[in-house]
Structure formats: C-alpha cells, structure tokens
Amino acid sequence: MNDNQDTSQTSHAQGTNITNAAATDAGTPASATDATPHTSAAHTAPAAPSAVVAGLIVDELLRLGMVDAVVCPGSRSAPLARALVQAADAAKVRLHVRIDERSAAFLALGLASRTRKVTPVITTSGTAVANLVPAMVEATASGIPLLALTADRPAHYRGTGANQTIVQDRLFADASVVEFDLDGTAPVTNATAAQIRARIDRVVAAMASGAGHLNVRFVEPLVPGDDSVADIPEGRADGGPWTTIAPTNSNNVGAAAIAANSAPTSPANAASTATIDISRRTLVIAGSNAPHLPELEDLPTIAEPNAYAPAHPVHPLAAGTFAQIPPEQIVLVGRPTLHRGISKLLANPDIELTVVSDAENHGFGVEFPDVTANARAVVKHVQTMGDQDPQWTKICEAASELAVKSVRETITESIEAEEPLTGFHVAAALTDSLRTGDNVVLGASNPVRDASYTGLPFPGVNTYAGRGAAGIDGTVATAIGIALASDREHADEIRPPRTIALMGDLTFQHDSAALAIGPLEPRPENLTIVVANDAGGGIFETLEAGSPALRGSFERIFGTPQNVDFEGICQAYGVEHVHVDRLPDLLAQLHPDTDVDGIRVIEVATTRATRRQLHHKLAYNAEIGVLDKH
C-alpha cells in the first residue's frame, strides 16, 4: 500500500481516515448538519483540527477510566499535551512529564500495572516513538494496558525525506495487541467526532490483553494563537464512553491479528470447564501474574512471587523432590518463567497437565503457556471432585518445609561464617521486613528468583515483576510508577504504604535516569530502592556460562563489572543514598517504621563469587532432606 494513502493496514488493526469517513461504526447517520465542521457560540471560527482531535481523544480516554498520563515534550504532540494539561488543571487526570521517552514508557507501565487502567504515554514523531518499544513489549507480554499515543506528520510527508518522519504507525507490530492510525488533519464534524470516540473505545477494549498503539497524524497549527481551549463535540451525556464494549481480545479493531496468531488447534474450541479429580496426586503451579482461583485454593501450590499468595504454599525448591515423587496431574495457572525444576515437571509426559487460560491472544501469538506441547487440556474454568490423598498432602508439606529450612540454614551458616553478603541475603532481609499493604517490585533477573526462595508471595503484599519478557529494562521507572499509583490510592493517609524495589546493580544502572523527576512533577512519597551491588551480572554465575570450565572469558562478557559511583548518581538526582555492607544494618534500614521522605536508595555491598555454590547447596539440601524422610 502506498505510504501516501490515508489508509494503513497493520498486523493488528485496520486504520482509516476517520475524519473523512461516515459515522457508521458509531451508529450515527451522516446528515447535512454532520457534514458541517463543529463550531461553538463561544468561538467566531472553528478550532484547528489538531486541537479538536486531541481534545476528543483525551476526553474519551477520561471516560474510559484514565487517571494518569505521561507526556514527553515534543512539537508534533503539542495538541495532545495541551489537552492533557487542561484536563489536569481541572483535576480530571494526573499528569507526569518526562524527558526520556524510554523511561516515560516504563513509568506509564508501572502506573498501569497498579491501576489496571489505560495509561497513555505521549510522544512526538520519529525516534521518540521507537524508544517506547521495550515497555510495549513488556506490557503486551504481561497483559498491561499501556497505550502508546504517538503524534505523527500528515501522510503526504512520508517517503519525501521530511524531517522527523518515519513510518511509525506499524512500528510496534507484535509488541502491541492493537494498533490504529488516525488521521487528525481534516475539520471535525459531529459524525467524525463520533467515529473518533468509537474507535478509541475499540482500541482500549482490545487492550484488556496488552498494550495498544494509537498513532495520530496532526497538521499545523499545532498550538493556538492564544491559550484558548478548543471546543469539542460533546460525548455521551451520562459521562460514559461513546461505545461500551466488553473487554475481550476479540474486539481488536481488526480480526486479522487473531486469525494470524491462532494455533492450528485453537483452544477456543476446547471445553470451557475441566473437572479435576483431586483424589489423584495434584499440584497447582501458579506462574507469573496468575489470578486467584477459589476452586484450587485447598490444593498444594507452587507460586511465583507475582502470582497470588496460595493458602497451601509449596516452596519452589520442592520441585526437585517431585522429580522423584511426581504428582499425577498438574493444574497450571499463569505463565511459569523462573525455575528449571518446574519446567521439567511441566515437560514430563507422565504427568497430566491442564492449563487454565482465557484462551485469548496475550501477545506474540501466545494464547496459553505450553512450552513443551505437553498440555492435555486448555480450559477457561475448573471445578474439583473427590478428596485429596492425605499422604500426598504430607509429602508436599514436608518437601516445602525442608526447602524453607534449607534456605534459612544456608543463610544462617553463611552469616555465622562471616561470609560476604549475596543478593540472596538481601532478598531474605527484604522478605523478613515486609508487612501487610507493602508493594514490592522485583528486578527480573536474580532478585525475583531470590525472593521466590525467601518467601514471596505473601498474603497482603502486592508483588510486581517484569516477567512478561523478563528484561531488566525500566525497573526503576516501573517502581516509581507503582509507587505513585499507590500514593494516589492512599492520598488521605498520613503515610502511604511502602513501595520497595529490589534490583541488581546493572538493572539500577540501566535505568538510573528514571530518577530524573522535574521539580513540577509528582514524586513518590515512600519509595525505597534496594540495590544489591555485586559488581556485575550475578545471574550468569548460576547458569552454564558460569561453569568453572568457562571462567577464562566469563568476567569480561558475562560478569561485566562496572565502576559506577551510585552515591554520585543519587546525589546528581537529589535522591537520598545509604550504603550498607552488614545484614543488621540492612534490616534496620528496612524496618517498617523507618521514615522515608520521597525516594531513597539503599546500596548493599554484595558478592557474586559464592552464588553458584550457594544455589547448588540449596537445591541439594532441599531434595536430599525430603528423600531421606520419605
């Protein structure tokens, strides 16, 4: 298709020149009145199309539940920025301005992770849009409603060499579940205003399963000659969206994405409910972002830190025991991402695997998790029958108790031997300090794994981790977003709940620029960032690359030590910095009654030299202990 045309076909959505189309989607017939540009008695001339289109977009997003928006400075996006400022001045939305689009996108991701409401990040055209890709990938893989609201130049500039002009309406491809290219260059009529509102409703409805992209082409003038507010056609009188759409992925603006991403044997045709006979040895595995299912509440469950907190938790190290004393069936909820022992269980063809999934496209063609094609059934709902085998329950409890004991004894022995701290010790200190209402943000590398060993998930503690695509990108910005969203929820309290982020030194360094928060912007009130500084990539110490036979090249290409002054970084951004190298000092800093005024960074001196030995010891002690007992 010619780039100069006003119609853009993407892998997810059909884009049309809305402002020149009849209002068929909105159910509004075209008429002589509709064909007339909208005007108001308060204005002698109609407002510029860009201002009206931007006002419509912002107003409809507010009707769809938007409470936060992140804006990056730019000329082409000025209409959107001004419309959001006007909404913020009217206390309709909380505005956050950031100069780095990459961090801005992760800030919006953090906000949306907490609120579960559509949260836009607004950018100008060109490379500004490309900087959103990492956050969009994570949002789509995790099912978070992050909206890339990007400004673009009119279509006739494409392919001409015009400044700051790329083909950005198809930039995200599989990194979003829905994309739409909106032409905002023509005068807006009542009919086309209805079209715009209805199309936004479609985009946001599709975002129930991930990130969305709304690319808007604006024409000059981008700002008015004065500070006047553009008059826009009214929305629904009840304050709701133009079109109320049930949130399901089938509401994608185009059905092509669903057809393209469907497996040959789509689970959509599977039975919607499975009956699980729990008299058989049954184990539940709750992966990343797994929802709580009351039907499975009484069953032994291995849960990742950012899943629900089960009533009968089984420690993940017990997976080694189950390789020897296997369950007969596994019920999988969410997407498991952390532990190789669990992956082996799920791949065992002798264990019957039932996957509970809504069977929608969750981005990148993933309808349900089944890496080894071992699932016997994929269902939307489960029910149980029969009674649990008491002996199996005892095995699960014993395996879990000995795994917990192995963790605690390993930590105690290390402390008594006065060995240097590791990130594992730091995670243990964190989990020991948590209380009901706390928010925890875990780096996607070692911290989330360490926290799964030291106790998370906890009831009453909200845990977040970027395990959708499992990158270390944007962790600081995400934590700031989660803290800001939590602060808003508890605005009437003297002291909002804590948000504590745990990450490694490379993760912190990777996103330290997210600490740049302007003096006019909302800041977190109670955010602690704990940095386990082991001078490099500790995760690789526990993987194949860290084996003794490969140590010759390890440090340069995997260890990657950095000489970075974290205290200096914090000082540059006006953030409190504390350095500790003893466990008692860390526990004191993490005590729930410690006052935190805004953001502080606790840098903990750790080592990665003993990580590999430590992990082998943990797994060995947990597995051998259970086998000896049974």
C-alpha positions in Angstrom: 0.0 0.0 0.0 1.3 3.5 -0.8 2.5 5.3 2.3 0.9 8.5 1.0 -2.6 7.0 1.2 -4.7 7.7 4.3 -5.4 4.1 5.0 -3.0 2.0 6.9 -3.2 -1.8 7.3 -1.3 -3.2 10.2 -0.9 -6.8 11.5 -3.4 -6.0 14.2 -5.8 -3.3 13.1 -7.4 -1.6 10.1 -6.7 2.1 10.1 -8.8 4.5 8.2 -9.1 8.2 7.5 -11.6 8.7 10.3 -12.2 12.4 9.9 -13.4 11.9 6.3 -15.5 8.8 6.9 -19.2 8.4 7.6 -20.1 7.6 11.2 -21.2 4.0 10.6 -19.3 2.5 13.5 -20.8 4.9 16.0 -24.3 4.3 14.6 -24.7 8.0 13.8 -26.1 8.7 10.3 -24.4 11.4 8.2 -26.5 14.5 7.6 -26.1 18.0 6.3 -25.6 19.1 9.8 -23.0 16.4 10.5 -21.0 17.4 7.4 -20.5 20.9 8.8 -17.4 21.5 11.0 -18.4 21.7 14.6 -18.5 25.2 16.0 -19.4 26.8 19.3 -21.1 30.1 20.0 -18.1 31.0 22.1 -15.9 31.0 19.0 -16.2 33.0 15.9 -14.2 30.4 13.9 -13.8 26.7 14.3 -10.8 25.5 16.2 -7.9 23.9 14.4 -8.5 20.2 13.6 -5.4 19.1 15.6 -6.8 20.8 18.8 -10.2 19.3 18.4 -9.0 15.8 17.6 -6.6 15.9 20.6 -9.4 17.1 22.9 -11.7 14.3 21.7 -9.0 11.7 22.4 -8.3 12.9 25.9 -12.0 13.3 26.8 -12.8 9.8 25.6 -9.8 8.3 27.5 -11.1 10.0 30.6 -14.5 8.4 30.1 -12.7 5.1 29.8 -11.1 5.4 33.2 -7.8 7.1 32.5 -6.4 8.6 35.8 -2.7 9.1 34.8 -0.9 10.2 31.7 2.7 10.5 30.9 3.9 13.2 28.5 7.2 13.7 26.7 8.0 17.1 25.3 7.6 17.5 21.5 6.2 19.8 18.9 4.1 17.4 16.9 2.4 16.1 20.1 1.7 19.6 21.4 -2.1 19.3 20.8 -2.3 16.2 23.0 0.0 17.7 25.6 -2.1 20.8 25.9 -5.4 18.8 26.1 -3.9 16.8 28.9 -2.7 19.9 30.8 -6.2 21.3 30.6 -7.6 18.1 32.0 -5.0 18.1 34.7 -5.8 21.7 35.6 -9.5 20.5 36.0 -8.3 17.7 38.3 -9.5 15.1 35.8 -6.2 13.4 35.3 -2.8 13.3 37.0 0.0 14.4 34.6 3.6 13.2 34.6 6.2 14.8 32.3 9.4 13.1 31.4 12.2 14.0 29.0 13.3 10.4 28.3 10.7 8.5 26.3 12.1 5.1 27.2 11.8 5.8 31.0 8.5 7.6 30.4 7.0 4.4 28.9 8.1 2.3 31.8 6.7 4.9 34.2 3.3 4.5 32.4 3.8 0.7 32.6 4.2 0.9 36.3 1.2 3.2 36.8 -0.9 0.8 34.6 0.4 -2.3 36.4 -1.0 -0.9 39.7 -4.2 0.8 38.5 -5.1 -1.7 35.7 -6.5 1.3 33.8 -5.5 2.5 30.4 -2.4 4.7 30.8 -1.1 6.6 27.8 2.5 7.7 27.1 2.5 10.6 24.7 5.4 11.3 22.3 6.2 13.3 19.2 7.2 11.7 15.9 10.4 9.9 14.9 12.8 8.1 17.2 10.7 9.2 20.2 8.2 6.5 19.2 10.9 3.8 18.8 12.0 4.4 22.4 8.7 3.0 23.6 9.4 -0.5 22.2 10.9 -2.1 25.3 8.0 -1.1 27.6 5.4 -2.0 24.9 7.0 -5.5 24.6 6.7 -6.0 28.4 3.2 -4.6 28.6 1.9 -6.9 25.8 3.7 -9.9 27.2 2.2 -9.2 30.7 -1.3 -8.0 29.7 -0.9 -4.4 30.9 -3.0 -1.6 29.4 -0.2 0.7 28.3 -1.2 3.0 25.4 1.4 4.4 23.1 -0.3 7.7 22.0 2.1 8.9 19.3 1.9 12.1 17.2 2.7 11.9 13.5 3.0 14.1 10.5 0.4 14.1 7.7 0.6 11.1 5.4 1.8 13.0 2.4 5.1 13.7 4.1 6.0 10.0 4.2 8.6 9.0 1.7 9.6 12.6 0.9 12.6 12.9 3.3 10.7 15.3 5.5 12.3 15.9 8.9 11.4 13.6 11.8 9.2 11.5 9.6 9.2 7.7 9.7 6.6 5.0 9.1 5.6 4.8 12.7 2.0 3.5 12.6 3.3 -0.1 12.1 6.3 0.3 14.3 5.2 -1.9 17.2 3.8 -4.8 15.2 3.6 -7.8 17.6 4.7 -5.6 20.5 1.0 -4.5 20.8 -2.3 -6.3 20.6 -4.0 -3.4 18.7 -2.8 -0.6 16.5 -4.7 2.2 14.8 -3.6 5.1 12.6 -5.9 8.1 13.0 -5.9 11.0 10.5 -6.5 14.2 12.5 -5.8 16.6 9.7 -9.4 17.4 8.5 -12.0 19.6 10.1 -14.1 17.6 12.6 -17.8 17.2 12.2 -20.2 15.7 14.7 -20.2 12.5 12.7 -16.5 12.2 12.6 -16.2 13.0 16.3 -18.4 10.1 17.0 -16.2 7.9 14.8 -13.1 9.0 16.7 -14.7 8.3 20.1 -16.0 4.9 19.0 -12.6 3.9 17.5 -10.8 4.9 20.8 -13.3 2.7 22.6 -12.4 -0.2 20.4 -8.7 0.2 20.9 -9.0 0.4 24.7 -11.3 -2.7 24.8 -8.7 -4.7 22.9 -6.1 -3.6 25.4 -7.6 -5.9 28.0 -4.9 -8.3 26.9 -1.9 -6.0 26.4 -0.5 -2.7 25.0 -2.1 -0.6 22.3 -0.9 1.9 19.8 -2.9 4.9 18.7 -0.9 6.9 16.1 -2.4 10.3 15.3 -1.5 12.5 12.3 -1.7 16.2 13.2 -1.5 19.2 10.9 -0.4 22.7 11.6 -1.4 24.8 13.5 -0.3 22.5 16.4 -0.9 25.2 19.0 -3.4 28.1 19.0 -2.5 31.7 18.8 -3.6 32.2 22.4 -4.2 30.0 25.4 -7.8 29.2 24.4 -9.4 25.8 24.9 -10.7 24.1 21.8 -14.4 23.4 21.9 -15.1 19.8 21.1 -18.3 17.9 20.2 -20.0 16.5 23.3 -19.7 12.9 24.3 -22.3 10.8 25.9 -24.5 12.8 28.3 -24.0 10.2 31.1 -20.3 10.7 31.1 -19.5 7.2 29.9 -17.7 6.1 26.7 -19.3 6.5 23.3 -19.5 2.8 22.9 -19.4 0.4 25.8 -17.5 -2.8 24.7 -16.9 -5.9 26.8 -13.2 -6.2 27.3 -12.1 -9.1 25.2 -9.4 -9.6 22.7 -12.0 -10.4 20.0 -12.7 -6.7 20.0 -9.5 -5.9 18.2 -10.0 -3.2 15.6 -9.2 -5.9 13.0 -9.7 -9.6 13.3 -6.5 -10.3 11.3 -4.4 -10.5 14.4 -6.5 -13.2 16.0 -6.5 -15.3 12.8 -2.8 -14.9 12.3 -1.9 -15.7 15.9 -4.3 -18.6 16.4 -2.7 -22.0 16.8 -3.7 -24.8 14.4 -5.7 -26.4 17.2 -7.1 -23.3 18.9 -8.1 -23.7 22.5 -11.2 -21.6 21.7 -12.9 -24.9 20.7 -11.8 -26.7 23.9 -14.3 -27.4 26.7 -14.6 -24.3 28.8 -14.6 -26.2 32.1 -12.5 -29.1 33.3 -13.3 -31.3 36.3 -10.2 -32.1 38.3 -10.3 -35.3 40.4 -8.2 -34.3 43.4 -8.1 -37.8 44.8 -5.2 -38.1 42.4 -1.9 -36.5 43.4 -2.5 -33.0 42.3 -0.1 -30.0 42.2 -1.0 -26.4 41.2 1.6 -24.2 39.6 0.8 -20.5 39.7 3.0 -18.7 37.3 3.7 -15.0 36.6 0.5 -12.9 37.2 -1.6 -15.9 37.9 -5.1 -15.0 39.2 -6.5 -16.5 42.3 -9.0 -19.3 41.6 -11.1 -20.2 44.6 -11.7 -23.7 43.2 -8.0 -24.5 43.6 -7.5 -22.9 47.0 -7.2 -26.1 49.0 -4.6 -27.7 46.8 -0.8 -27.6 47.3 0.6 -24.8 45.1 4.0 -23.6 43.9 3.5 -19.9 43.2 5.9 -17.3 41.6 6.3 -14.1 43.6 4.0 -12.0 41.4 1.2 -14.6 41.5 -1.5 -14.8 44.1 -0.4 -16.0 47.6 -1.8 -19.6 47.9 -3.4 -20.9 51.1 -1.2 -24.1 50.9 2.2 -22.9 49.5 4.8 -25.2 48.3 8.4 -23.9 48.1 9.8 -23.9 44.5 12.8 -25.9 45.6 10.4 -28.8 46.3 10.2 -29.2 42.5 13.4 -31.3 42.8 11.6 -33.7 45.1 8.6 -34.0 42.8 11.0 -35.2 40.1 11.5 -38.3 42.3 8.0 -38.4 43.8 5.9 -36.9 41.0 2.3 -35.7 41.0 -0.1 -37.5 38.8 -1.5 -34.2 37.5 -0.6 -30.5 37.4 -3.0 -27.6 37.0 -1.2 -24.6 35.6 -2.5 -21.1 36.1 -0.5 -18.1 34.7 2.8 -18.4 32.9 5.7 -20.1 34.7 9.0 -18.3 34.0 11.5 -18.8 36.8 12.6 -22.3 37.8 14.0 -25.0 35.7 12.8 -27.7 38.1 9.2 -26.6 37.4 9.9 -26.5 33.7 11.0 -30.2 33.9 7.8 -31.1 35.8 5.7 -29.4 33.1 7.5 -31.3 30.4 7.1 -34.7 32.0 4.7 -36.7 29.7 3.7 -39.0 32.5 2.1 -36.0 34.4 -1.3 -35.0 33.1 -1.2 -31.2 32.5 -4.3 -29.0 32.5 -3.8 -25.3 31.6 -6.3 -22.8 32.8 -6.3 -19.9 30.4 -8.8 -17.4 28.9 -7.5 -18.6 25.5 -7.1 -15.1 24.2 -4.1 -13.7 22.4 -1.8 -12.4 25.1 0.7 -11.0 22.7 3.3 -12.5 20.4 0.9 -15.3 19.4 0.7 -16.7 22.9 -2.8 -17.9 23.7 -1.8 -20.2 26.6 1.5 -21.3 28.1 2.7 -24.8 27.0 6.3 -24.6 26.0 6.8 -28.4 25.5 3.3 -29.1 24.0 2.5 -31.4 26.9 -0.9 -30.0 27.8 -3.7 -32.5 27.7 -6.4 -29.8 28.0 -6.7 -26.0 27.9 -9.8 -24.7 29.7 -11.2 -21.4 31.0 -12.6 -22.8 34.2 -12.0 -25.7 36.6 -14.0 -27.5 39.2 -12.9 -30.2 41.5 -14.3 -33.6 42.7 -13.1 -36.2 45.2 -10.9 -35.8 48.3 -7.2 -35.1 48.5 -4.9 -38.0 49.3 -3.6 -37.3 52.9 -0.3 -38.9 52.1 0.3 -36.7 49.1 -0.6 -33.6 51.2 2.0 -34.7 53.7 4.7 -35.2 51.0 4.0 -31.7 49.7 4.1 -30.2 53.2 7.3 -32.0 54.1 9.0 -31.1 50.8 8.1 -27.4 51.3 9.1 -27.3 55.0 12.5 -28.8 54.3 13.1 -26.4 51.4 12.3 -23.5 53.7 14.6 -25.0 56.3 17.4 -25.4 53.7 17.1 -21.7 52.8 17.2 -20.5 56.4 20.0 -22.8 57.5 22.1 -21.9 54.4 21.7 -18.2 55.2 22.4 -18.7 58.9 25.6 -20.8 58.2 26.8 -18.1 55.8 26.3 -15.4 58.4 28.0 -17.3 61.2 30.9 -18.0 58.9 31.1 -14.2 58.3 30.9 -14.7 54.6 30.2 -11.7 52.4 26.6 -10.9 51.6 25.0 -12.0 48.4 21.8 -10.9 46.7 20.2 -13.9 48.2 20.9 -12.5 51.7 19.4 -9.1 50.6 16.2 -10.8 49.4 15.9 -12.6 52.7 16.2 -9.4 54.6 13.6 -7.8 52.4 11.1 -10.6 52.8 11.6 -10.6 56.6 10.8 -6.9 56.8 7.5 -6.9 54.8 4.1 -6.1 56.3 0.6 -6.1 55.0 0.0 -3.4 52.4 3.5 -3.2 51.2 4.3 -3.0 47.5 7.3 -5.0 46.2 8.9 -4.5 42.8 11.5 -7.2 41.9 14.1 -7.0 39.2 13.6 -9.6 36.5 16.9 -11.3 36.9 18.2 -12.7 40.3 16.0 -10.7 42.6 12.7 -12.3 41.6 14.3 -15.8 41.8 15.9 -15.0 45.2 12.6 -13.6 46.5 10.8 -16.8 45.4 13.2 -18.8 47.6 13.0 -16.5 50.6 9.2 -16.4 50.9 7.2 -14.4 48.3 4.4 -14.3 47.6 2.9 -13.2 50.9 -0.8 -12.6 51.6 -1.5 -8.8 51.7 1.8 -7.9 49.9 1.5 -6.6 46.3 4.3 -8.0 44.3 5.3 -6.9 40.8 8.0 -8.2 38.4 8.6 -7.6 34.8 8.5 -11.3 33.8 6.4 -10.8 30.6 9.6 -10.6 28.5 11.9 -10.9 31.5 14.1 -7.9 30.7 15.9 -5.7 33.2 14.8 -2.6 31.3 12.9 0.2 33.0 12.8 -1.3 36.5 13.4 2.0 38.3 10.8 3.8 36.3 8.3 1.0 36.8 8.8 1.1 40.5 8.3 4.9 40.5 5.0 4.4 38.6 3.8 1.7 41.0 4.7 3.9 44.0 2.9 6.9 42.5 -0.2 4.9 41.8 -0.2 3.5 45.4 0.3 7.0 46.8 -2.8 8.2 44.9 -4.9 5.3 46.2 -3.9 6.3 49.8 -4.0 10.1 49.3 -6.0 10.6 52.5 -3.5 8.7 54.7 -0.7 10.5 56.6 1.8 7.9 55.4 1.1 5.9 52.2 2.2 2.2 52.1 5.8 1.5 51.3 7.0 0.5 47.9 10.2 -1.4 48.0 12.1 -2.2 44.8 14.9 -4.8 44.8 17.3 -5.0 41.9 20.9 -5.6 41.0 23.5 -3.0 40.2 23.3 -3.5 36.4 19.5 -3.2 36.5 19.7 0.0 38.5 22.5 1.5 36.3 20.5 0.6 33.2 17.5 2.8 34.3 19.1 5.2 36.7 18.0 8.2 34.5 14.4 7.4 35.6 15.4 9.2 38.9 15.3 12.5 36.9 11.9 13.9 38.1 11.4 17.6 37.4 10.5 19.9 40.3 7.0 20.4 38.9 6.2 16.7 38.8 4.5 14.3 41.3 7.1 12.4 43.2 6.7 9.1 45.2 6.2 9.7 48.9 7.5 6.4 50.2 9.8 4.5 47.8 12.9 2.6 48.8 15.1 1.1 46.0 17.4 -1.6 47.3 20.4 -2.3 45.1 22.3 -5.5 45.6 25.7 -4.4 44.2 27.7 -7.4 43.3 29.7 -5.6 40.6 28.1 -7.2 37.5 25.8 -9.9 36.2 25.3 -12.3 39.1 22.6 -14.3 37.2 25.3 -15.7 34.9 27.2 -17.2 37.9 24.3 -19.7 38.3 24.0 -20.6 34.6 26.0 -22.7 32.2 28.2 -19.7 31.3 29.4 -19.6 34.9 30.8 -23.1 35.0 34.4 -23.5 36.0 35.4 -24.6 32.5 34.3 -21.3 31.0 35.8 -18.9 33.6 38.5 -17.7 31.3 36.2 -15.3 29.3 33.4 -15.1 31.9 34.3 -11.8 33.6 34.5 -9.7 30.5 31.5 -10.8 28.6 29.1 -12.1 31.3 30.3 -10.7 34.6 30.7 -7.2 33.1 31.9 -5.3 36.2 31.2 -1.6 36.2 33.0 1.2 38.1 30.0 3.4 38.8 29.5 5.7 41.8 25.9 5.1 42.8 26.1 7.6 45.5 27.2 10.2 43.0 24.3 9.2 40.7 21.8 9.7 43.6 23.3 13.0 44.6 23.0 14.2 41.0 19.3 13.5 41.0 18.7 14.7 44.6 17.9 11.3 45.9 18.9 10.0 49.4 21.6 7.3 49.3 22.5 4.9 52.0 25.4 2.3 51.8 25.4 -0.8 53.9 27.6 -3.9 54.0 26.2 -5.7 57.1 23.0 -7.6 57.4 21.9 -6.0 60.7 22.3 -2.5 59.2 20.2 -3.6 56.2 17.5 -4.9 58.4 17.5 -1.7 60.4 17.1 0.3 57.2 14.2 -1.9 56.0 12.4 -1.8 59.3 8.7 -0.9 58.6 8.9 2.1 61.0 11.8 3.7 59.2 10.8 7.1 57.9 11.3 7.6 54.1 10.8 11.1 52.7 10.3 10.5 49.0 12.8 8.3 47.3 15.9 6.7 48.8 18.4 4.2 47.5 20.0 1.6 49.8 23.1 0.2 48.2 24.2 -3.1 49.6 27.7 -4.4 49.0 27.4 -8.0 47.9 29.4 -10.6 46.1 28.6 -13.0 43.3 31.6 -15.2 43.9 29.7 -17.7 46.0 26.4 -17.6 44.1 26.9 -20.8 42.2 27.9 -22.8 45.2 25.0 -21.3 47.2 22.4 -22.3 44.7 23.7 -25.9 44.4 23.7 -26.2 48.2 20.1 -25.0 48.5 18.8 -27.4 45.9 20.8 -30.4 47.2 19.8 -29.9 50.8 16.1 -29.5 50.0 15.9 -32.6 47.8 18.1 -34.9 49.9 16.2 -33.9 53.1 12.8 -35.0 51.7 14.1 -38.2 50.1 15.7 -39.2 53.5 12.4 -38.5 55.3 10.3 -40.5 52.8 
